[in-house]
Amino acid sequence: MSEQMRIMRSKELPKELRDRIVARHRSGQGYKRISAALKVPKSTVASIILKWKKFGTTRTLPRPGRPAKLSNRGRRALVREVKKNPKITVAELQRCSREMGESSTKSTITAALHQSGLYGRVARRKPLLSARHMKACIEFAKKHMKDSQTMRNKILWSDETKIELFGVNSKRYVWRKPGTAHHLPNTIPTVKHGGGSIRLWGCFSAAGTGRLVAIEGKMNAAKYRDILEENLFQSAQDLRLGRRLAFQQDNNPKHTAKITKEWLRNNSVTILDWPSQSPDLNPIEHLWRDLKMAVHQCSPSNLTELERICKEEWQRIPKSRCEKLVASFPRRLMAVVAQKGASTQY
């Protein structure tokens, strides 16, 4: 290859030479003949002629921006690293980039990942699942996939939760001027250990919310049995579920204790067999979130007020919200099967 052709490969051709290539093409000369006559690579000749046909000019057109600092090869390598280990840090990716011979800044790496549809997000906290847990979830999902909506409407869903007086994880936004972050109106009061909390047991069905009970002292199997005795059938009656309801509870040791099982059996309560470590399946988790958000908007000042507001807001949850959550159960089951028993979007 001649020295001129090597230069042509790395430098942009003068406009006069590009015009000569087009002129020879218009006179009927082929790519090979033009390449030999002007000592320009045939691929360059083809590229210039194609550009002339497309844009009607041989002049240099405006470019979209400065060339990317990271090559396509380097970007693909970073994407592979992220897909292999989603928890890898940008600093570690920067080190990988250096080892490939393409030293890049953190902002360049982040931008390259964004172009590939990958964004840094806070990892969701999900229960640790063993192979046994995942197998049980799949079996449960397949078993109940074809249950009728009428059967699902007869389920009384239950669970327990804790609500803190000053929720440490709640976020509130304020409008303020720079330098006023610590002014009293722009702050949220906090106390050590959240200022105390209450534990609640609640239930609901497609017909609406059932009883919500504050748990006094430490929860044990005897106390759980008493809660069921005082609230299960009363909730079922209020929601008009009848005696042929199916009761859902998780596999907490208090729920599976001997005295709890005896009470359920003696009262002919049908239990929905529930797989362990499967909060994704229980729609009441979304009601707890709704309740906590509503309660903290009210800013209770003590535990007595907190309990009162919880019960008021629980009763305010509309029936349509409960219906929608129960109607989502088939989709939850399908998601479990699709994920092969692993955690889902729910």
C-alpha positions as CSV (number, residue, x, y, z in Angstrom):
1,M,0.0,0.0,0.0
2,S,1.4,3.5,-0.9
3,E,2.2,6.1,1.6
4,Q,-0.5,8.3,0.2
5,M,-3.2,5.7,0.7
6,R,-2.1,5.1,4.3
7,I,-2.5,8.8,5.0
8,M,-5.9,8.7,3.2
9,R,-7.1,6.0,5.6
10,S,-6.5,8.2,8.7
11,K,-7.2,11.8,7.4
12,E,-10.2,13.4,5.8
13,L,-9.8,13.9,2.1
14,P,-9.7,17.5,0.7
15,K,-13.0,18.7,-0.8
16,E,-11.3,19.2,-4.2
17,L,-10.4,15.5,-4.2
18,R,-13.9,14.4,-3.1
19,D,-15.4,16.5,-6.0
20,R,-13.1,14.8,-8.5
21,I,-14.2,11.4,-7.2
22,V,-17.9,12.4,-7.8
23,A,-17.1,13.9,-11.2
24,R,-15.4,10.6,-12.4
25,H,-18.4,8.6,-11.0
26,R,-20.8,10.8,-12.9
27,S,-18.8,10.3,-16.1
28,G,-19.4,6.5,-15.8
29,Q,-16.2,5.3,-14.2
30,G,-16.3,2.4,-11.7
31,Y,-15.1,2.4,-8.1
32,K,-12.0,0.3,-8.9
33,R,-10.9,2.6,-11.8
34,I,-11.4,5.8,-9.7
35,S,-9.5,4.3,-6.8
36,A,-6.5,3.4,-9.0
37,A,-6.5,6.7,-10.8
38,L,-6.7,8.9,-7.7
39,K,-4.9,6.6,-5.4
40,V,-7.8,6.5,-2.9
41,P,-9.0,3.3,-1.2
42,K,-12.0,1.8,-3.0
43,S,-14.0,1.8,0.3
44,T,-13.4,5.5,0.7
45,V,-14.5,6.1,-2.9
46,A,-17.7,4.2,-2.2
47,S,-18.3,6.1,1.0
48,I,-17.9,9.5,-0.6
49,I,-20.2,8.6,-3.5
50,L,-22.8,7.2,-1.1
51,K,-22.7,10.4,0.9
52,W,-23.1,12.5,-2.3
53,K,-26.1,10.4,-3.4
54,K,-27.7,10.8,0.1
55,F,-27.0,14.4,0.8
56,G,-26.2,15.9,-2.6
57,T,-22.9,17.4,-1.5
58,T,-19.3,16.4,-0.8
59,R,-18.7,19.1,1.8
60,T,-18.1,18.1,5.5
61,L,-21.4,18.1,7.3
62,P,-21.8,19.2,10.9
63,R,-21.0,16.3,13.3
64,P,-23.4,15.4,16.2
65,G,-20.8,16.2,18.9
66,R,-17.4,15.4,20.0
67,P,-16.3,11.8,19.6
68,A,-17.1,9.5,22.5
69,K,-14.2,9.0,24.9
70,L,-15.2,5.3,25.4
71,S,-15.1,3.0,22.4
72,N,-18.0,0.7,21.6
73,R,-15.8,-2.2,22.6
74,G,-15.1,-0.6,26.0
75,R,-18.8,0.1,26.6
76,R,-19.8,-3.4,25.8
77,A,-17.1,-4.7,28.2
78,L,-18.5,-2.5,31.0
79,V,-22.1,-3.7,30.3
80,R,-20.9,-7.3,30.5
81,E,-19.3,-6.5,33.9
82,V,-22.5,-4.9,35.2
83,K,-24.7,-7.8,34.0
84,K,-22.3,-10.3,35.6
85,N,-22.3,-8.4,38.9
86,P,-25.1,-5.7,39.3
87,K,-23.6,-4.6,42.6
88,I,-20.3,-3.6,41.1
89,T,-19.3,0.0,41.9
90,V,-18.4,2.8,39.5
91,A,-14.9,2.9,41.0
92,E,-14.5,-0.8,40.3
93,L,-15.7,-0.3,36.7
94,Q,-13.2,2.5,36.4
95,R,-10.4,0.1,37.3
96,C,-11.7,-2.4,34.8
97,S,-11.7,0.3,32.1
98,R,-8.1,1.2,32.9
99,E,-7.1,-2.4,32.7
100,M,-8.6,-2.5,29.2
101,G,-6.4,0.5,28.2
102,E,-9.3,3.0,28.1
103,S,-9.0,5.1,31.2
104,S,-12.3,6.9,31.7
105,T,-13.8,9.2,34.3
106,K,-16.7,8.0,36.5
107,S,-19.1,10.4,34.6
108,T,-18.1,8.9,31.3
109,I,-18.7,5.3,32.6
110,T,-22.1,6.3,34.1
111,A,-23.2,8.0,30.8
112,A,-22.1,4.9,28.8
113,L,-24.2,2.6,31.0
114,H,-27.2,5.0,30.7
115,Q,-26.9,4.7,27.0
116,S,-27.3,0.9,27.4
117,G,-30.4,1.3,29.6
118,L,-28.6,0.6,32.9
119,Y,-29.2,3.0,35.8
120,G,-28.0,3.0,39.4
121,R,-30.9,2.4,41.8
122,V,-31.3,1.4,45.4
123,A,-31.5,-2.4,45.7
124,R,-34.9,-3.7,47.0
125,R,-34.8,-5.6,50.2
126,K,-36.3,-9.1,49.8
127,P,-36.4,-12.2,52.0
128,L,-33.5,-14.6,51.6
129,L,-34.9,-17.6,49.7
130,S,-33.6,-21.1,49.7
131,A,-34.3,-23.7,47.0
132,R,-36.9,-25.2,49.3
133,H,-38.7,-21.9,49.6
134,M,-38.7,-21.3,45.9
135,K,-40.0,-24.8,45.2
136,A,-42.8,-24.3,47.7
137,C,-43.8,-21.0,46.1
138,I,-43.9,-22.5,42.6
139,E,-46.1,-25.4,43.8
140,F,-48.4,-23.0,45.6
141,A,-48.7,-20.7,42.6
142,K,-49.5,-23.6,40.2
143,K,-52.1,-25.0,42.6
144,H,-54.0,-21.8,43.0
145,M,-53.5,-20.3,39.5
146,K,-57.0,-21.4,38.3
147,D,-58.9,-20.6,41.4
148,S,-62.1,-18.6,40.6
149,Q,-62.4,-15.0,41.6
150,T,-65.4,-16.0,43.8
151,M,-63.0,-18.2,45.8
152,R,-60.4,-15.4,46.1
153,N,-63.2,-13.0,47.3
154,K,-63.8,-15.5,50.2
155,I,-60.2,-15.2,51.5
156,L,-59.6,-13.2,54.7
157,W,-56.0,-11.9,54.4
158,S,-54.1,-11.2,57.6
159,D,-50.7,-10.0,58.9
160,E,-48.9,-8.0,61.6
161,T,-46.9,-4.9,61.2
162,K,-45.0,-2.3,63.3
163,I,-45.6,1.4,63.0
164,E,-43.2,3.9,64.6
165,L,-44.3,7.2,66.0
166,F,-41.6,9.1,64.0
167,G,-41.0,6.9,61.0
168,V,-37.3,6.9,60.4
169,N,-37.7,6.0,56.8
170,S,-40.4,8.5,55.9
171,K,-39.3,11.4,53.6
172,R,-40.8,14.9,53.6
173,Y,-39.9,17.7,51.2
174,V,-39.9,21.3,52.1
175,W,-39.5,24.6,50.1
176,R,-36.6,26.5,51.5
177,K,-33.9,29.0,50.7
178,P,-30.2,28.0,50.6
179,G,-28.6,28.0,54.1
180,T,-31.9,27.5,55.9
181,A,-31.9,23.7,56.1
182,H,-31.6,23.7,59.9
183,H,-34.3,26.3,60.5
184,L,-37.1,24.8,62.7
185,P,-39.9,25.0,60.1
186,N,-37.7,23.1,57.6
187,T,-36.9,20.2,59.8
188,I,-38.7,17.0,61.0
189,P,-38.4,16.3,64.7
190,T,-36.9,12.9,65.6
191,V,-36.1,11.1,68.8
192,K,-33.9,8.2,69.7
193,H,-35.3,4.8,68.7
194,G,-38.2,6.3,66.7
195,G,-40.0,7.6,69.8
196,G,-41.7,4.3,70.4
197,S,-43.9,2.2,68.2
198,I,-47.0,0.0,68.2
199,R,-47.6,-3.4,66.7
200,L,-50.8,-4.1,64.8
201,W,-52.7,-7.1,63.6
202,G,-55.1,-6.5,60.8
203,C,-57.1,-8.3,58.1
204,F,-59.0,-7.5,54.9
205,S,-60.8,-9.1,52.0
206,A,-62.1,-8.0,48.6
207,A,-65.1,-6.5,50.4
208,G,-63.0,-4.1,52.5
209,T,-60.9,-3.8,55.6
210,G,-61.6,-5.9,58.7
211,R,-60.6,-5.4,62.3
212,L,-57.3,-3.6,63.2
213,V,-56.0,-4.5,66.7
214,A,-53.1,-3.0,68.7
215,I,-51.0,-5.8,70.2
216,E,-50.3,-5.1,73.9
217,G,-47.0,-6.4,75.2
218,K,-45.1,-9.2,73.6
219,M,-46.9,-11.3,71.1
220,N,-47.0,-15.1,71.7
221,A,-49.2,-18.0,70.6
222,A,-51.7,-17.5,73.4
223,K,-52.1,-13.8,72.6
224,Y,-52.4,-14.5,68.9
225,R,-55.2,-17.1,69.6
226,D,-57.0,-14.5,71.7
227,I,-56.8,-12.0,68.8
228,L,-58.3,-14.5,66.4
229,E,-61.0,-15.4,68.8
230,E,-62.1,-11.8,69.3
231,N,-61.6,-10.6,65.7
232,L,-61.6,-13.3,63.0
233,F,-65.3,-14.2,62.9
234,Q,-66.3,-10.6,63.7
235,S,-64.3,-9.4,60.7
236,A,-65.8,-12.1,58.5
237,Q,-69.3,-11.1,59.6
238,D,-68.7,-7.4,59.0
239,L,-67.3,-8.3,55.5
240,R,-70.2,-10.8,54.9
241,L,-67.8,-13.6,54.1
242,G,-69.9,-16.3,55.7
243,R,-68.6,-19.3,57.6
244,R,-67.0,-20.8,54.5
245,L,-64.2,-18.3,54.3
246,A,-60.5,-19.3,53.8
247,F,-58.2,-17.7,56.3
248,Q,-54.7,-16.6,55.2
249,Q,-51.8,-16.3,57.6
250,D,-48.0,-16.7,57.2
251,N,-45.9,-19.3,58.8
252,N,-44.8,-17.4,61.8
253,P,-44.2,-19.8,64.8
254,K,-47.0,-18.2,66.7
255,H,-49.4,-19.0,63.8
256,T,-48.3,-22.6,63.6
257,A,-48.2,-23.3,67.4
258,K,-50.2,-26.2,68.8
259,I,-52.7,-24.0,70.7
260,T,-53.3,-21.9,67.5
261,K,-53.9,-25.0,65.4
262,E,-56.3,-26.4,67.9
263,W,-58.3,-23.3,68.0
264,L,-58.5,-23.1,64.2
265,R,-59.5,-26.8,64.0
266,N,-62.1,-26.6,66.8
267,N,-63.7,-23.6,65.1
268,S,-63.6,-25.3,61.6
269,V,-61.5,-22.5,60.0
270,T,-60.2,-23.4,56.6
271,I,-56.5,-22.3,56.4
272,L,-55.0,-21.3,53.1
273,D,-51.7,-23.3,52.9
274,W,-49.1,-20.6,52.7
275,P,-45.5,-20.9,51.5
276,S,-42.8,-19.5,53.8
277,Q,-40.8,-16.4,53.0
278,S,-43.4,-15.1,50.5
279,P,-44.5,-11.6,51.3
280,D,-44.7,-10.8,47.6
281,L,-47.8,-13.0,47.4
282,N,-49.7,-11.3,50.2
283,P,-51.6,-8.2,49.0
284,I,-52.0,-6.9,52.6
285,E,-48.3,-5.7,52.4
286,H,-49.6,-2.9,50.1
287,L,-52.3,-1.9,52.6
288,W,-49.7,-1.6,55.3
289,R,-47.7,0.8,53.1
290,D,-50.8,2.8,52.4
291,L,-51.6,3.0,56.1
292,K,-48.1,4.1,57.1
293,M,-48.1,6.8,54.5
294,A,-51.5,8.1,55.6
295,V,-50.6,8.0,59.3
296,H,-47.4,9.9,59.0
297,Q,-49.1,12.6,57.0
298,C,-51.2,13.2,60.2
299,S,-48.0,13.6,62.3
300,P,-49.2,11.9,65.6
301,S,-47.5,13.2,68.7
302,N,-47.8,10.2,71.0
303,L,-48.5,6.5,70.9
304,T,-52.1,6.9,72.0
305,E,-52.7,9.3,69.1
306,L,-50.8,7.0,66.8
307,E,-53.1,4.0,67.6
308,R,-56.2,6.2,67.1
309,I,-55.1,7.6,63.8
310,C,-54.1,4.1,62.6
311,K,-57.5,2.7,63.2
312,E,-59.2,5.8,61.6
313,E,-57.0,5.6,58.5
314,W,-57.5,1.8,58.3
315,Q,-61.3,2.3,58.1
316,R,-60.9,5.0,55.5
317,I,-59.1,2.6,53.0
318,P,-61.7,2.3,50.2
319,K,-63.3,-1.0,49.2
320,S,-62.1,-0.4,45.6
321,R,-58.5,-0.5,46.8
322,C,-59.1,-3.8,48.5
323,E,-60.8,-5.2,45.5
324,K,-57.9,-4.2,43.3
325,L,-55.3,-5.8,45.5
326,V,-57.2,-9.1,45.7
327,A,-57.7,-9.0,41.9
328,S,-53.9,-8.7,41.5
329,F,-53.4,-12.2,43.1
330,P,-53.5,-14.1,39.8
331,R,-50.8,-11.8,38.5
332,R,-48.7,-12.3,41.6
333,L,-48.9,-16.1,41.1
334,M,-47.9,-15.8,37.4
335,A,-45.0,-13.6,38.4
336,V,-43.8,-16.2,40.9
337,V,-43.9,-19.0,38.2
338,A,-42.1,-16.7,35.7
339,Q,-39.4,-16.0,38.3
340,K,-39.1,-19.7,39.1
341,G,-40.1,-19.0,42.8
342,A,-37.7,-16.1,43.3
343,S,-38.7,-12.6,44.4
344,T,-41.1,-10.6,42.1
345,Q,-41.9,-7.0,41.4
346,Y,-44.6,-7.2,44.0
